[in-house]
Amino acid sequence: MSDLLQGKTALVLGIANKWSLAYAIAEAFRREGARLFLTYQGERQRLTVEDLAEAVGAEKTINCDVTLEDDLTRLTETLDGLGHLDAVVHSIAFANREDLSRPFIETSRAGYLLAQEVSSYSLTAVARAVRPSMAGGGSLITLSYLGAVRVVQNYNVMGVAKAALEASVRYLAADLGPANIRVNAISAGPVKTTSARGIKDFSQVLDGVAQESPLKRNTDPAEVADTAVFLASHLGRGVTGNVVYVDAGFQIVAL
């Protein structure tokens, strides 16, 4: 352990299971000495996240549905009694399965708004909720994907939501920069997570990346986690408003 986050406190939103990128990031943060808090969404997730919190040595779990203003207000109040917050990881996204499995032009109005609210607007809502606890500086990190800037088959409405998310990163970085709060996104290559299974023909995406990427392989969640450590640590102090690709180089390839 190199203790890059020793003495720092981090909040990770969006852990679902041991295969999620958020879990890999939480493990890496703990490895580097961070004090950890995790969030869960409602009673249905509470026991699962409490078990995951124990596994990564997290100190506290907090109930927070990012679509509910009351929950975000309680998050602010809860964090107020826990000291300075140095890093926040936003790993939250959702779209209806039917909107991922049909052409983008057929996206329903309700499905479009839902994907934007959960996958994009929630970053702004979370930033506003945690800002009082990050007074003096910190790092806010979200997770994106290449579908934000290129058409990825069957990514559809989620690609549009991720595009809005990446634009939000830039505007939030400008707003929060005077407070020394840095905002960045990690654009991770495709990884076998539970949410990824909702994308039609996802195995073909994995095979294509492994074949065509410069490194000739898929992304390891540990690589994404280590990049998050860098962005949360003193080493990333000059980086804000950026989208950092951790995808075995696939974003440079034209087919």
PEVEN-V332037 format. One record per helix or strand of 3 or more residues. SS is the DSSP state (H for helix, E for strand). FROM is the first residue (numbers start at 1). TO is the last residue. If there is no record, write none. Layout:
BEGIN
ss:SS from:FROM to:TO
ss:SS from:FROM to:TO
END
This chain:
BEGIN
ss:E from:9 to:13
ss:H from:21 to:31
ss:E from:35 to:40
ss:H from:43 to:56
ss:E from:60 to:63
ss:H from:69 to:80
ss:E from:87 to:90
ss:H from:97 to:100
ss:H from:104 to:106
ss:H from:109 to:134
ss:E from:138 to:144
ss:H from:146 to:148
ss:H from:156 to:179
ss:E from:181 to:188
ss:H from:195 to:198
ss:H from:202 to:212
ss:H from:221 to:232
ss:H from:234 to:236
ss:E from:243 to:246
ss:H from:250 to:252
END
